[in-house]
Structures are given as structure tokens and as C-alpha cells.
């Protein structure tokens, strides 16, 4: 069962979450009288979210996907029955919270025109500069849309003959947004050149993990260069995979590690590239180090049921996941790590103190009882054992 002091309910199944500055935006809804809305929340201390501080009703259709424009002045939502809507975000000097509203009639008309050729949208991504919007659709295509005109610039036939829906799409920030990373429902990830709309390659999958189905792939740059990270699922387990790019541009499979004993249903890379957050259908949260791909924190039962998405706060100090049970859960990233470091330091101090006491006592009795002391120090570290053995032999 989730902890009541970290879980907060918001009255509708939640499907996506975005953070900008101090505000968290969550979208959700459904039928049977459930309101279709965007909920605004804030942090209430280190380990909890506020109740709903504001909301925006989006109409008769539930918003299933949501993406914030890098400027923070607008967002795009995709609807359950297909198409997109644009929402304007206005921050006024005399108001503590941003105000959500429908945009100008010209923008609304452009969104309707854009929606006419899209169908059901499964995923979205903005380029870092906010000039392009990638929309992955149910028919296996990724549409590259200019912003804010919402005119189509090109189309990527990601799934080709497979006709599988696009599962996730992301601009590669490590390649200055010149490459799009697209994963379809077949579990394959392809890289595409945005300029000429041509496929560059398919990512190699680990040969020792049969039928690994990739979920999402993102890029970053660390001290070793360009790295790609993907979440994947195989036989009921969740994995993180890393590829590295060589100087000649070739991508090589670098590391793969199982991180959870259940599938991954949500995946996000921290802003600083140091951690990965995943959530699962079992309602768990998991934090993974990008350096080692080892799990650093695993919160079981963060929700009552299926977790749908996860995001880092802007300062990477916490993650927030949302769920189909209408809940959101905030989990602090740094607090446990700091506590663990302090605990390790205390243990180290205690160990050194204990060694000092044992060595002091041994030296007091070494001249009278060298044989007994040699027997007692068998379990001391090598450096301490050698020092006392030398003294014992000299005393003998």
C-alpha cells in the first residue's frame, strides 16, 4: 500500500506530468462524469505535493498526452479521440500562479487544421529551442510540425511496413536536435535526420536478452561523450540499455542492466543526466544511476495501481509520478542519498576507532604475552597485523 503522507489524490485518472519552474502540470480525465482537466500543483516541503492549486477544464475529450513548450508560455495536449489542442500559459506580476486559457482564434484554427491529418497521437516532443514539434501517431508516422504556425514540415515513416503505432519520440539534444529518436510498438528504436527526413540507423539490441522491446530512448552528453539511454521490457522485467557514440559517429551497445522485476511504463532522464527515473504497472518508482545503471532507490507501491508517467522537478531533487488511480506521489531524490553518506561516514569513524583501541590494547600486552596477542590479531586488517607481528617477534 502507498504511504498516505506522500500520495495525493486529484479526482481523475492522470496520464502525463510536466514541470516548469515551481509548478507541476498534470493532465487526465475520462468518461462517466469524470472531469477532463489539467491540474496545477506545487511542492509542499521535501516529500509531498500540495492539493490542486488550480485547474483548467479541457472539454469533452480526455487529454492523454501533454508537452510543455520550452518557453513555459504554452503547452500541447493530445486527445483520446485524436488531434491536438494548444493551451496558453500566462504569468501575471500580481498573481502567484500562472493562468491557463485557450489561445487566440488563429492558433486554435491552426491546431484544428493540423489535427485533421494526424489521427490519434501517441507521443510528443519539442525541440530544445521550441521551433519544432514532433508528433508520433497511431499509424506509425512521426510528423514534424513547425512552431508556432503548426504547419507540417515533414513526415517520418517510422514503422514502415510494420504499421505499428509510435510508442515514444524525442529530439536528440546531444545532436543539437538534428536527430529524432523514435520507438514504435514493435520495440525497435530508429534514428532519423530531421533535415532530410531519412532514417540513419536502427539501434542494436542486446543479443542475450530475447525479445527486448524498447519503450523510450533519450540522449545526453557526459564526460565520455554522447550516450543514448533506453528503457526496455522482456519477459516481465524492466531493463535500462546504454549506447555510446564513437568519434566516427558509430553507435555501439555499451551496457544493459535489469532494474526492476516488472515492465517499465514510464521513463525520464534527469536534467543533469545523472539519474533515470522509471515507473511500473505495479505502481513502483525506481531511480537508476546513469553511471553504473544500478538501482539507487526503489519505492514499492507508490500508487494504488498502474503508474502512467514520471518527471523530475526542475532542480532534480525529486521525482513525481502519476497514476490511473488519480494520484501523484513525490519522492525525494537527494535526502536518502545524503542520509546514506552520513551513515557510511559514521560507520567508518566507528571502525577506525575500534581498530585504534584494539591496537592500543594489543601493544600493552605484547611484551608479556606475545603468542596470545598474535592469536588475537588474526582478524585485524593486514596493515595492523603486520605492525603488531613485527613488535611481537621483537618482544619474543
C-alpha beads as a LAMMPS data file, in Angstrom:
LAMMPS data file: protein, C-alpha beads

396 atoms
395 bonds

1 atom types
1 bond types

-500.0 500.0 xlo xhi
-500.0 500.0 ylo yhi
-500.0 500.0 zlo zhi

Masses

1 110.0

Atoms # bond

1 1 1 0.000 0.000 0.000
2 1 1 1.291 3.512 -0.783
3 1 1 2.292 5.800 2.040
4 1 1 -0.518 8.238 2.793
5 1 1 1.888 11.040 3.687
6 1 1 3.407 11.178 0.173
7 1 1 0.426 10.323 -2.065
8 1 1 -2.079 12.969 -3.117
9 1 1 -5.366 12.408 -4.996
10 1 1 -6.663 14.716 -7.738
11 1 1 -10.090 13.393 -8.761
12 1 1 -9.291 11.942 -12.215
13 1 1 -7.010 9.304 -13.725
14 1 1 -3.709 11.011 -14.564
15 1 1 -1.733 10.268 -17.731
16 1 1 1.067 12.830 -18.055
17 1 1 3.091 15.279 -15.975
18 1 1 5.279 18.283 -16.802
19 1 1 7.200 20.639 -14.512
20 1 1 8.103 24.253 -15.229
21 1 1 9.670 26.447 -12.567
22 1 1 7.764 25.780 -9.340
23 1 1 4.567 24.419 -10.914
24 1 1 3.672 20.853 -11.767
25 1 1 1.083 20.310 -14.510
26 1 1 -0.792 17.012 -14.694
27 1 1 -3.434 16.035 -17.234
28 1 1 -6.141 13.436 -17.023
29 1 1 -9.819 12.614 -17.123
30 1 1 -12.233 10.109 -18.591
31 1 1 -15.888 9.393 -19.150
32 1 1 -18.725 8.650 -16.715
33 1 1 -18.767 12.150 -15.249
34 1 1 -15.007 12.410 -14.631
35 1 1 -13.720 15.890 -15.450
36 1 1 -11.174 16.229 -18.247
37 1 1 -8.651 18.696 -16.915
38 1 1 -5.155 19.952 -16.361
39 1 1 -4.260 20.139 -12.682
40 1 1 -1.661 22.532 -11.266
41 1 1 0.261 21.608 -8.103
42 1 1 3.311 22.703 -6.133
43 1 1 5.682 21.081 -3.674
44 1 1 4.639 21.146 -0.020
45 1 1 8.020 20.626 1.610
46 1 1 10.504 17.926 0.687
47 1 1 8.235 14.916 0.429
48 1 1 4.708 15.938 -0.524
49 1 1 2.670 17.756 -3.143
50 1 1 0.006 20.335 -2.460
51 1 1 -3.603 19.710 -3.220
52 1 1 -4.896 21.083 -6.511
53 1 1 -3.974 24.790 -6.527
54 1 1 -5.663 25.468 -9.880
55 1 1 -7.207 23.558 -12.776
56 1 1 -8.268 24.028 -16.384
57 1 1 -11.174 22.145 -17.959
58 1 1 -10.258 20.987 -21.476
59 1 1 -13.727 19.941 -22.643
60 1 1 -15.446 16.698 -23.554
61 1 1 -12.380 14.674 -24.550
62 1 1 -9.727 13.364 -22.150
63 1 1 -6.140 14.609 -22.567
64 1 1 -3.848 11.558 -22.763
65 1 1 -0.538 13.222 -23.636
66 1 1 0.891 16.616 -22.762
67 1 1 4.088 18.501 -23.575
68 1 1 5.250 21.866 -22.264
69 1 1 6.824 24.310 -24.717
70 1 1 10.416 25.145 -23.619
71 1 1 9.396 28.777 -23.074
72 1 1 6.795 27.773 -20.499
73 1 1 4.258 30.015 -22.232
74 1 1 2.146 27.277 -23.803
75 1 1 1.569 23.541 -23.879
76 1 1 0.136 20.972 -26.261
77 1 1 -2.243 18.194 -25.302
78 1 1 -3.341 15.236 -27.425
79 1 1 -6.857 13.908 -27.052
80 1 1 -8.215 10.393 -26.698
81 1 1 -10.258 10.656 -29.906
82 1 1 -7.400 12.231 -31.885
83 1 1 -5.889 15.594 -32.642
84 1 1 -4.227 18.251 -30.509
85 1 1 -5.118 21.390 -28.608
86 1 1 -2.880 24.280 -27.641
87 1 1 -3.200 25.892 -24.212
88 1 1 -1.783 29.299 -23.394
89 1 1 0.045 29.896 -20.093
90 1 1 0.138 33.461 -18.816
91 1 1 2.095 34.658 -15.822
92 1 1 0.983 37.981 -14.344
93 1 1 3.070 40.007 -11.959
94 1 1 0.247 40.403 -9.457
95 1 1 -0.693 36.708 -9.392
96 1 1 1.267 33.923 -7.740
97 1 1 0.098 31.210 -10.153
98 1 1 0.143 31.078 -13.961
99 1 1 -3.222 31.292 -15.694
100 1 1 -4.244 28.689 -18.294
101 1 1 -6.506 29.713 -21.173
102 1 1 -7.334 28.883 -24.770
103 1 1 -5.090 30.684 -27.277
104 1 1 -6.111 33.173 -29.949
105 1 1 -8.658 32.093 -32.611
106 1 1 -5.873 31.901 -35.221
107 1 1 -3.852 29.440 -33.109
108 1 1 -6.948 27.365 -32.343
109 1 1 -7.749 27.246 -36.062
110 1 1 -4.185 26.160 -36.875
111 1 1 -4.437 23.376 -34.266
112 1 1 -7.700 22.158 -35.779
113 1 1 -6.205 22.142 -39.267
114 1 1 -3.149 20.281 -38.011
115 1 1 -5.364 17.743 -36.230
116 1 1 -7.240 16.954 -39.437
117 1 1 -4.363 14.863 -40.845
118 1 1 -2.951 13.443 -37.596
119 1 1 -5.407 10.963 -36.132
120 1 1 -4.671 9.605 -32.657
121 1 1 -1.390 10.920 -31.257
122 1 1 0.591 8.578 -29.009
123 1 1 3.564 10.800 -28.086
124 1 1 5.015 14.301 -28.467
125 1 1 8.324 16.142 -28.168
126 1 1 9.541 19.716 -28.636
127 1 1 12.981 20.594 -29.926
128 1 1 15.155 22.379 -27.356
129 1 1 14.624 25.782 -28.985
130 1 1 10.881 25.215 -29.308
131 1 1 10.743 25.731 -33.077
132 1 1 9.732 22.159 -33.928
133 1 1 7.145 19.749 -32.529
134 1 1 7.336 16.009 -33.244
135 1 1 4.050 14.081 -33.082
136 1 1 4.025 10.274 -33.127
137 1 1 0.779 8.767 -34.369
138 1 1 -1.121 5.508 -34.203
139 1 1 -0.387 4.690 -37.854
140 1 1 3.382 4.544 -37.316
141 1 1 4.297 8.047 -38.527
142 1 1 6.150 10.928 -36.888
143 1 1 5.032 14.337 -38.112
144 1 1 7.486 17.228 -37.793
145 1 1 5.468 20.404 -37.151
146 1 1 6.754 23.977 -37.133
147 1 1 6.003 26.108 -34.097
148 1 1 4.002 28.282 -33.608
149 1 1 2.495 28.060 -37.114
150 1 1 1.642 24.346 -36.668
151 1 1 2.439 23.684 -40.315
152 1 1 3.759 20.268 -41.266
153 1 1 7.432 20.303 -42.262
154 1 1 7.836 16.627 -42.979
155 1 1 6.922 13.052 -42.124
156 1 1 8.968 10.125 -40.849
157 1 1 7.662 6.681 -41.766
158 1 1 8.941 5.120 -38.553
159 1 1 7.052 1.848 -38.599
160 1 1 7.070 1.383 -42.400
161 1 1 5.531 -1.966 -43.368
162 1 1 5.010 -2.954 -39.730
163 1 1 2.243 -0.357 -39.345
164 1 1 2.863 -0.205 -35.628
165 1 1 1.975 2.843 -33.548
166 1 1 4.789 5.140 -32.475
167 1 1 5.364 4.477 -28.795
168 1 1 7.677 7.414 -27.998
169 1 1 9.512 10.140 -29.891
170 1 1 12.254 12.509 -28.695
171 1 1 14.545 15.078 -30.264
172 1 1 18.164 14.218 -29.507
173 1 1 19.557 17.126 -27.507
174 1 1 23.028 15.565 -27.757
175 1 1 22.847 16.084 -31.537
176 1 1 21.537 19.667 -31.322
177 1 1 18.027 18.382 -32.132
178 1 1 19.145 17.389 -35.636
179 1 1 18.180 13.760 -34.933
180 1 1 14.881 12.273 -33.810
181 1 1 14.775 9.083 -31.703
182 1 1 11.596 7.118 -32.427
183 1 1 10.375 3.887 -30.823
184 1 1 7.388 2.042 -32.260
185 1 1 5.209 -0.709 -30.831
186 1 1 7.470 -3.380 -32.331
187 1 1 10.010 -2.324 -29.688
188 1 1 12.590 -1.041 -32.175
189 1 1 14.293 2.372 -31.972
190 1 1 15.248 4.207 -35.154
191 1 1 17.288 7.400 -35.578
192 1 1 16.183 9.952 -38.179
193 1 1 17.813 13.005 -39.725
194 1 1 15.439 15.938 -39.249
195 1 1 16.843 17.884 -42.200
196 1 1 16.203 15.336 -44.952
197 1 1 13.704 13.114 -43.062
198 1 1 15.798 9.997 -43.759
199 1 1 16.474 7.116 -41.380
200 1 1 20.065 6.882 -40.147
201 1 1 20.034 3.534 -38.335
202 1 1 18.256 1.096 -36.039
203 1 1 19.729 0.700 -32.566
204 1 1 21.322 -2.672 -31.888
205 1 1 19.603 -4.657 -29.150
206 1 1 21.398 -6.900 -26.609
207 1 1 21.646 -10.407 -28.083
208 1 1 21.425 -12.081 -24.675
209 1 1 18.008 -10.617 -23.826
210 1 1 15.446 -12.276 -26.099
211 1 1 12.643 -10.155 -27.487
212 1 1 13.671 -6.998 -25.658
213 1 1 11.031 -4.405 -26.523
214 1 1 12.294 -0.851 -26.184
215 1 1 9.948 1.671 -24.567
216 1 1 11.661 5.043 -24.997
217 1 1 15.118 6.355 -25.914
218 1 1 16.771 9.672 -24.970
219 1 1 20.233 11.187 -25.368
220 1 1 22.705 13.131 -23.252
221 1 1 26.363 14.161 -23.180
222 1 1 28.556 13.108 -20.256
223 1 1 32.295 13.033 -19.539
224 1 1 32.719 10.180 -22.033
225 1 1 30.803 11.823 -24.857
226 1 1 27.384 11.171 -26.395
227 1 1 25.274 8.483 -24.716
228 1 1 21.838 7.109 -25.541
229 1 1 19.684 5.544 -22.822
230 1 1 16.593 3.436 -23.389
231 1 1 14.118 1.615 -21.214
232 1 1 13.085 -1.828 -22.412
233 1 1 10.964 -4.784 -21.342
234 1 1 11.480 -8.532 -21.731
235 1 1 9.700 -11.461 -20.092
236 1 1 8.128 -9.290 -17.399
237 1 1 11.362 -7.493 -16.447
238 1 1 12.450 -3.898 -16.995
239 1 1 15.903 -3.006 -18.345
240 1 1 17.990 0.094 -18.987
241 1 1 20.240 -0.012 -22.060
242 1 1 23.093 2.372 -22.910
243 1 1 24.800 3.004 -26.253
244 1 1 27.824 5.250 -26.799
245 1 1 28.759 7.171 -29.914
246 1 1 32.339 6.984 -31.190
247 1 1 34.225 9.849 -32.823
248 1 1 33.304 8.492 -36.242
249 1 1 29.603 8.624 -35.360
250 1 1 29.106 4.878 -34.913
251 1 1 26.807 3.834 -32.072
252 1 1 27.897 0.838 -30.004
253 1 1 25.954 -1.075 -27.376
254 1 1 27.763 -0.267 -24.132
255 1 1 25.817 -1.686 -21.184
256 1 1 22.489 -3.232 -20.233
257 1 1 21.124 -3.938 -16.774
258 1 1 17.897 -5.232 -15.295
259 1 1 16.497 -2.591 -12.925
260 1 1 13.019 -3.847 -11.986
261 1 1 11.301 -7.252 -11.906
262 1 1 8.308 -5.933 -13.850
263 1 1 7.754 -3.964 -17.085
264 1 1 8.524 -0.248 -17.332
265 1 1 5.583 2.039 -18.102
266 1 1 7.227 5.441 -17.659
267 1 1 10.799 6.690 -18.171
268 1 1 12.607 10.017 -17.714
269 1 1 16.189 11.268 -17.680
270 1 1 17.139 13.922 -15.133
271 1 1 18.068 17.394 -16.384
272 1 1 21.693 16.940 -15.295
273 1 1 21.887 13.484 -16.901
274 1 1 22.925 11.773 -13.662
275 1 1 19.800 9.706 -12.967
276 1 1 16.986 7.867 -14.676
277 1 1 13.513 7.531 -13.178
278 1 1 11.162 4.719 -14.171
279 1 1 7.686 3.671 -13.044
280 1 1 5.867 0.377 -13.475
281 1 1 2.396 -1.146 -13.883
282 1 1 2.889 -2.458 -10.327
283 1 1 2.822 1.201 -9.175
284 1 1 6.523 1.277 -8.235
285 1 1 9.066 4.072 -8.630
286 1 1 12.721 3.354 -9.361
287 1 1 15.781 5.635 -9.513
288 1 1 18.809 4.455 -11.516
289 1 1 22.322 5.877 -11.789
290 1 1 23.309 6.612 -15.392
291 1 1 26.951 5.978 -14.495
292 1 1 26.533 2.419 -13.188
293 1 1 22.962 1.607 -14.322
294 1 1 22.420 0.333 -10.793
295 1 1 19.204 0.953 -8.898
296 1 1 19.724 3.567 -6.193
297 1 1 16.188 3.727 -4.876
298 1 1 13.107 1.533 -5.297
299 1 1 9.780 2.684 -3.881
300 1 1 7.258 -0.139 -3.989
301 1 1 3.556 0.673 -4.091
302 1 1 3.954 4.394 -4.706
303 1 1 0.363 4.287 -6.020
304 1 1 -2.652 2.037 -5.693
305 1 1 -2.455 0.872 -9.310
306 1 1 -0.762 1.384 -12.717
307 1 1 1.758 4.255 -12.795
308 1 1 1.497 6.103 -16.104
309 1 1 4.281 8.737 -16.170
310 1 1 7.135 10.250 -14.170
311 1 1 9.047 13.544 -14.201
312 1 1 11.928 15.185 -12.368
313 1 1 11.434 18.515 -10.664
314 1 1 13.447 21.325 -12.320
315 1 1 16.275 21.065 -9.767
316 1 1 16.379 17.230 -9.979
317 1 1 15.866 16.998 -6.212
318 1 1 12.693 14.898 -6.516
319 1 1 10.605 12.833 -8.902
320 1 1 6.839 12.896 -9.241
321 1 1 4.878 10.029 -10.725
322 1 1 1.206 9.918 -11.679
323 1 1 -1.221 7.056 -11.891
324 1 1 -4.507 5.846 -13.313
325 1 1 -5.770 5.810 -9.700
326 1 1 -5.910 9.659 -9.842
327 1 1 -2.892 10.044 -7.582
328 1 1 0.523 11.684 -7.742
329 1 1 3.455 10.788 -5.490
330 1 1 6.551 12.878 -4.823
331 1 1 9.748 11.081 -3.834
332 1 1 12.832 12.959 -2.693
333 1 1 15.994 12.069 -4.607
334 1 1 18.773 13.649 -2.534
335 1 1 17.605 13.131 1.046
336 1 1 18.166 9.379 1.201
337 1 1 21.490 9.716 -0.564
338 1 1 22.665 12.297 1.979
339 1 1 21.488 10.111 4.823
340 1 1 23.323 7.142 3.340
341 1 1 26.535 9.147 3.044
342 1 1 26.308 10.271 6.660
343 1 1 25.640 6.702 7.795
344 1 1 28.669 5.446 5.877
345 1 1 30.835 8.161 7.459
346 1 1 29.647 7.214 10.950
347 1 1 30.424 3.543 10.295
348 1 1 33.883 4.449 9.016
349 1 1 34.639 6.538 12.125
350 1 1 33.439 3.710 14.392
351 1 1 35.599 1.181 12.552
352 1 1 38.739 3.318 12.755
353 1 1 38.123 3.981 16.463
354 1 1 37.671 0.260 17.165
355 1 1 40.882 -0.595 15.309
356 1 1 42.769 2.045 17.308
357 1 1 41.502 0.610 20.609
358 1 1 42.428 -2.962 19.626
359 1 1 45.919 -1.942 18.547
360 1 1 46.435 0.048 21.755
361 1 1 45.360 -2.881 23.954
362 1 1 47.496 -5.334 21.975
363 1 1 50.574 -3.173 22.365
364 1 1 50.077 -3.045 26.140
365 1 1 50.225 -6.850 26.432
366 1 1 52.533 -7.718 23.560
367 1 1 55.743 -7.839 25.641
368 1 1 54.271 -10.177 28.314
369 1 1 52.062 -12.384 26.128
370 1 1 53.301 -12.221 22.502
371 1 1 51.838 -15.606 21.484
372 1 1 48.373 -14.756 22.796
373 1 1 48.416 -11.358 21.097
374 1 1 49.418 -12.927 17.769
375 1 1 46.449 -15.303 18.074
376 1 1 44.049 -12.432 18.882
377 1 1 45.060 -10.204 15.976
378 1 1 44.305 -12.756 13.244
379 1 1 41.124 -10.841 12.352
380 1 1 42.697 -7.389 12.177
381 1 1 43.363 -5.716 8.799
382 1 1 46.647 -6.672 7.098
383 1 1 48.388 -3.364 7.836
384 1 1 47.590 -3.605 11.588
385 1 1 48.514 -7.290 11.735
386 1 1 51.937 -6.740 10.190
387 1 1 52.794 -3.898 12.572
388 1 1 51.887 -5.899 15.694
389 1 1 53.533 -9.102 14.436
390 1 1 56.788 -7.195 13.994
391 1 1 56.577 -5.898 17.561
392 1 1 55.662 -9.343 18.904
393 1 1 58.636 -11.015 17.216
394 1 1 60.916 -8.294 18.552
395 1 1 59.471 -8.790 22.073
396 1 1 59.898 -12.550 21.820

Bonds

1 1 1 2
2 1 2 3
3 1 3 4
4 1 4 5
5 1 5 6
6 1 6 7
7 1 7 8
8 1 8 9
9 1 9 10
10 1 10 11
11 1 11 12
12 1 12 13
13 1 13 14
14 1 14 15
15 1 15 16
16 1 16 17
17 1 17 18
18 1 18 19
19 1 19 20
20 1 20 21
21 1 21 22
22 1 22 23
23 1 23 24
24 1 24 25
25 1 25 26
26 1 26 27
27 1 27 28
28 1 28 29
29 1 29 30
30 1 30 31
31 1 31 32
32 1 32 33
33 1 33 34
34 1 34 35
35 1 35 36
36 1 36 37
37 1 37 38
38 1 38 39
39 1 39 40
40 1 40 41
41 1 41 42
42 1 42 43
43 1 43 44
44 1 44 45
45 1 45 46
46 1 46 47
47 1 47 48
48 1 48 49
49 1 49 50
50 1 50 51
51 1 51 52
52 1 52 53
53 1 53 54
54 1 54 55
55 1 55 56
56 1 56 57
57 1 57 58
58 1 58 59
59 1 59 60
60 1 60 61
61 1 61 62
62 1 62 63
63 1 63 64
64 1 64 65
65 1 65 66
66 1 66 67
67 1 67 68
68 1 68 69
69 1 69 70
70 1 70 71
71 1 71 72
72 1 72 73
73 1 73 74
74 1 74 75
75 1 75 76
76 1 76 77
77 1 77 78
78 1 78 79
79 1 79 80
80 1 80 81
81 1 81 82
82 1 82 83
83 1 83 84
84 1 84 85
85 1 85 86
86 1 86 87
87 1 87 88
88 1 88 89
89 1 89 90
90 1 90 91
91 1 91 92
92 1 92 93
93 1 93 94
94 1 94 95
95 1 95 96
96 1 96 97
97 1 97 98
98 1 98 99
99 1 99 100
100 1 100 101
101 1 101 102
102 1 102 103
103 1 103 104
104 1 104 105
105 1 105 106
106 1 106 107
107 1 107 108
108 1 108 109
109 1 109 110
110 1 110 111
111 1 111 112
112 1 112 113
113 1 113 114
114 1 114 115
115 1 115 116
116 1 116 117
117 1 117 118
118 1 118 119
119 1 119 120
120 1 120 121
121 1 121 122
122 1 122 123
123 1 123 124
124 1 124 125
125 1 125 126
126 1 126 127
127 1 127 128
128 1 128 129
129 1 129 130
130 1 130 131
131 1 131 132
132 1 132 133
133 1 133 134
134 1 134 135
135 1 135 136
136 1 136 137
137 1 137 138
138 1 138 139
139 1 139 140
140 1 140 141
141 1 141 142
142 1 142 143
143 1 143 144
144 1 144 145
145 1 145 146
146 1 146 147
147 1 147 148
148 1 148 149
149 1 149 150
150 1 150 151
151 1 151 152
152 1 152 153
153 1 153 154
154 1 154 155
155 1 155 156
156 1 156 157
157 1 157 158
158 1 158 159
159 1 159 160
160 1 160 161
161 1 161 162
162 1 162 163
163 1 163 164
164 1 164 165
165 1 165 166
166 1 166 167
167 1 167 168
168 1 168 169
169 1 169 170
170 1 170 171
171 1 171 172
172 1 172 173
173 1 173 174
174 1 174 175
175 1 175 176
176 1 176 177
177 1 177 178
178 1 178 179
179 1 179 180
180 1 180 181
181 1 181 182
182 1 182 183
183 1 183 184
184 1 184 185
185 1 185 186
186 1 186 187
187 1 187 188
188 1 188 189
189 1 189 190
190 1 190 191
191 1 191 192
192 1 192 193
193 1 193 194
194 1 194 195
195 1 195 196
196 1 196 197
197 1 197 198
198 1 198 199
199 1 199 200
200 1 200 201
201 1 201 202
202 1 202 203
203 1 203 204
204 1 204 205
205 1 205 206
206 1 206 207
207 1 207 208
208 1 208 209
209 1 209 210
210 1 210 211
211 1 211 212
212 1 212 213
213 1 213 214
214 1 214 215
215 1 215 216
216 1 216 217
217 1 217 218
218 1 218 219
219 1 219 220
220 1 220 221
221 1 221 222
222 1 222 223
223 1 223 224
224 1 224 225
225 1 225 226
226 1 226 227
227 1 227 228
228 1 228 229
229 1 229 230
230 1 230 231
231 1 231 232
232 1 232 233
233 1 233 234
234 1 234 235
235 1 235 236
236 1 236 237
237 1 237 238
238 1 238 239
239 1 239 240
240 1 240 241
241 1 241 242
242 1 242 243
243 1 243 244
244 1 244 245
245 1 245 246
246 1 246 247
247 1 247 248
248 1 248 249
249 1 249 250
250 1 250 251
251 1 251 252
252 1 252 253
253 1 253 254
254 1 254 255
255 1 255 256
256 1 256 257
257 1 257 258
258 1 258 259
259 1 259 260
260 1 260 261
261 1 261 262
262 1 262 263
263 1 263 264
264 1 264 265
265 1 265 266
266 1 266 267
267 1 267 268
268 1 268 269
269 1 269 270
270 1 270 271
271 1 271 272
272 1 272 273
273 1 273 274
274 1 274 275
275 1 275 276
276 1 276 277
277 1 277 278
278 1 278 279
279 1 279 280
280 1 280 281
281 1 281 282
282 1 282 283
283 1 283 284
284 1 284 285
285 1 285 286
286 1 286 287
287 1 287 288
288 1 288 289
289 1 289 290
290 1 290 291
291 1 291 292
292 1 292 293
293 1 293 294
294 1 294 295
295 1 295 296
296 1 296 297
297 1 297 298
298 1 298 299
299 1 299 300
300 1 300 301
301 1 301 302
302 1 302 303
303 1 303 304
304 1 304 305
305 1 305 306
306 1 306 307
307 1 307 308
308 1 308 309
309 1 309 310
310 1 310 311
311 1 311 312
312 1 312 313
313 1 313 314
314 1 314 315
315 1 315 316
316 1 316 317
317 1 317 318
318 1 318 319
319 1 319 320
320 1 320 321
321 1 321 322
322 1 322 323
323 1 323 324
324 1 324 325
325 1 325 326
326 1 326 327
327 1 327 328
328 1 328 329
329 1 329 330
330 1 330 331
331 1 331 332
332 1 332 333
333 1 333 334
334 1 334 335
335 1 335 336
336 1 336 337
337 1 337 338
338 1 338 339
339 1 339 340
340 1 340 341
341 1 341 342
342 1 342 343
343 1 343 344
344 1 344 345
345 1 345 346
346 1 346 347
347 1 347 348
348 1 348 349
349 1 349 350
350 1 350 351
351 1 351 352
352 1 352 353
353 1 353 354
354 1 354 355
355 1 355 356
356 1 356 357
357 1 357 358
358 1 358 359
359 1 359 360
360 1 360 361
361 1 361 362
362 1 362 363
363 1 363 364
364 1 364 365
365 1 365 366
366 1 366 367
367 1 367 368
368 1 368 369
369 1 369 370
370 1 370 371
371 1 371 372
372 1 372 373
373 1 373 374
374 1 374 375
375 1 375 376
376 1 376 377
377 1 377 378
378 1 378 379
379 1 379 380
380 1 380 381
381 1 381 382
382 1 382 383
383 1 383 384
384 1 384 385
385 1 385 386
386 1 386 387
387 1 387 388
388 1 388 389
389 1 389 390
390 1 390 391
391 1 391 392
392 1 392 393
393 1 393 394
394 1 394 395
395 1 395 396
